Amino acid sequence: PIVNTIALQFSDTDQIEMSSYSSTSKQNAQAEMLKDRGNAAFNSGDWQEAISFYSKALRAKPNWGVVYSNRSHAYGKAGLPEDALKDARKCVEIDSTWWKAHLRLGEAYMRLEQYDDAVKALEDSKDCKKVYDQEGVPVHDLDQKLEEAKRRASEVRSGGGRYAERGRLYGAG
């Protein structure tokens, strides 16, 4: 493998030195570091900063489902549900068997008040999650989210409840 020493400049104050890595390893290490920085920004509530780092990570390592999932979540928190939906769809496209990809899709549909689509995505997530639960992955609050989506979808369809008018605005009901 090609071995070089390079310095990657991310801002005036942040510099990372990477040595003795092949080109692919350097890209993967850079992407991982950027994802971690995005996670730190997300955990501190800085959604825009998280989105920025996740976007940089995807430039270094395209088609990384975990980062599309993370960025979808950050877009949702930032009040950008259309962008959250786009990333969630990409995440499902990359790995349709991953429960969290479908979870992010369901969350995006919920933010867009497209409750029937949210129900479908969350049911798909639950179906995929059964495999993960057998492997010891912690239980997620999927049931609660699914029940909320079903309740809202039912309210929209029946023309009642506080979500009915919003649902009509988005073409659901």
N, C-alpha and C positions, 0 to 999 in steps of 0.2 A: 504494500500500500504506500501511497504517497504520504510523506510525513513532513509537515511544515509547522512553523510557529507563526501564529497570527494573533492580532489584537482586534477584537470586535468592539466598536464604539457604539453605545446605545444612547448616550446623552453626554453632556459635558462632564458629568461627575461619575458616570458608570462606565467602567471598562473591564472587560474580562479577557484574560490571557488563556489561550488554549494552545497547548503544545503536544506534540507526539500523538496526533490523531489523524486518521485517514480523512479524506474529504467527507465521506458519508458519516463517519463518527463525529466529525466536527459539527456537521449540520444537525445531527441528532442531539448532541450535547447542547448546542445553541438553542434548539427548539425546546428541549427539556428545561433549560434555565429560564427561557422566556415564559413557558407555561407556569413554572413555579412563581415567577414574578407576577404573572397574571393572577394566580391563586392568592398570593399575598395581598394584592390590590383588592381582589374580590372580598376576601375575608375582612378587610378594613372598610369595606363599603364604598370603595372608589370604583364604581362600575365603568366609567369611561377609561380609566387607566387599565383596568382589567381587560377591557375590550381591545385596547391598543396592544397590550402584551400578547394576548391570544392571537390577534391578527398577525403580529410579527412571527409568532411560533408557527402559524400555518404557512407563512411564506417560506420558512426554513424547512418545514416538514408538512407538505400538503397532504390532504386526505387522512388526517389524524382525527379520528372520530371523537376521542376524549376531549380534544380542544374545541372541536365544533360544539360539543355538548356544553362545555364550560362557557364558551362565548355566547351560545344561545341563552344560557341562564343569565349571564351578565346583561345581554341585550334586554331580556325580560325585566330585570331589576331596574334597568335604566329607562324603562318606559318606551322601548322600541320593539313592540311585539311583532311587527312584520319582519324585522331583521332576525328576531329570535326564531320565528317560524322558518325562515330560509335556512338558518344554520341547523335547526332541528331536522328539517327534511334531508339536508346533506348528511347529517349524522346517521339517520336511518338508512340512507342510500349506501353509506360506507359499511354499516354493520346492522342489518335488519334483525339480527338475533339478540342484540344487546338491549336489555330492558330499559336502561337509562336513556337510550336514543328515543325510544317511544315515549318515555316519561317527559322528556324535553318537548317533544312534539305535542303531547297533551297539554302541557303547561302553556305553550305558545297559543294553542287554540283556545284555551281558557281565557287568556289575556285578550284575545281577539273576540271573545264572546261567541265563539263558534262551538257551542257545547256538544252537539252531536259528534262532530269531528274529534273533540276532546275525549268523549266517552270511548270512541273507537280506538284512539291512540293509547289511552290509559288501559283499556282492556288488553290491547296487544302487549303493552308493557308488563302487565300482570302475567300474561301467558308466558312471555319470555323469562320473567323473573322466577318462575317455578323451578327452572333449571338452576339458576343461581342460588336459590334458597337451599337446594339439595347439596350445594357445594359449601354451605356455611356462610354465605354472604348475609350481612345483617338485613333484617326486614325494614323496608322503607314504608313511608306513610301513603303508599299507593291506594289502599282501600279507601282512606279518607278522601283523597283527591278524586278518586273515581266516583264515590257517592256524591260528592259536591257537584261534579260535572253532570251526573245523571239528574240530580235535583234541578239544576239550572236548566238543563235541556228540557225537562218535563214542564217547568214553569213557562219557558218560551213557547213550547208547543201548545200549551193550554191557554195561552194569552193572559196568564195571571202572573202574580209575583213581581218583585222589583226588577227582574231582568227581562221581562217580556218586551218592553219598549226598546231596550238596547238590542235585543235579539232581532227584532224586526228591522232595525237600522242596518244590521249586518246580514240581512237576508235569511236568517234562521227562523222560520215560523211565520 
